[in-house]
């Protein structure tokens, strides 16, 4: 069995309300959290490793990294007057 490096996008967002960070791997639709950026990266790496190994054991195909796009949505709302 040969080792091969696979790369996937990891989207990281700071959750200022909870005081932690959220990570999302679009190619496998899985998310993680951590108290620091490094913890999110570590948790995402471990989760992705488990997901890939699970897929291989079940004979499923490996996910391909997708070109996830970040877009800004603008909405119009009526706010109460203060």
N, C-alpha and C positions, 0 to 999 in steps of 0.2 A: 504494500500500500504506500503510495507516495503522498507527501505533504504538499499542500497547495495553499497559497495565500488568497483569501477572498476579502474584498473591501465592500463596505456598505455605508450609505449615508446615515448619520446620526444627527437628528435635530434636537438641540438642547434649548430649553426655555427656563428662565428663572421664574419661580413662583414666589413673588414678593409677599403674598398673603400668608403662605405656609412657611416661608423662609427656607425653601429648599429648591432643588432643580428637578426638572422633568426631562427625560430623554425619550425619543421615539425613533424607531427604526422602520421607515416606511416599507421597505422590501418585504418584511415579515410581519408587519402590522403589530409590533409589540412595543410596549413602553416600560420604562423603569423610572425610579426616582432615586435621589441621593441628597445628602446634606451639602455636598460640595460638587464642583464640576468633575473632579477626579473620581469621586464615588459614583457619579452617574456614568462616566466612561467605563469604569471597572464593572459596574452592574450590567451595562449594556453589552460589554464584551462577553461576560459570563453567560448572559441570557442568550445571546446570539450563538455562542459555542454550543450550548445545550440544544437550541433549536436545530442547528445544522446537524449535530450528531443524531438527534431524534429522527430527522427526516431521512438520514442515511440508513439508520437501522430499520426504518419502516419501508425502505425502498422507494421513497418519494424523491422527486427531482429537487435539486437545489434551487433556491430562489435567486433571481437575478436582481442586481441593484437597479432600481428604477431612477429615473430622472425626476425626483420629486421637485415640485415648484412651490415656492412660497409666494402667495399673493396677498395683497391688501384689499379688504372689502370695505366699502363705505356705505353707511346706511343713514337715513334721515329719521330722526325721532323728535317728538315734541316733548320738551322738558318743562317741568313746572317752573313758574317764575318765583324767584326768591325775594 
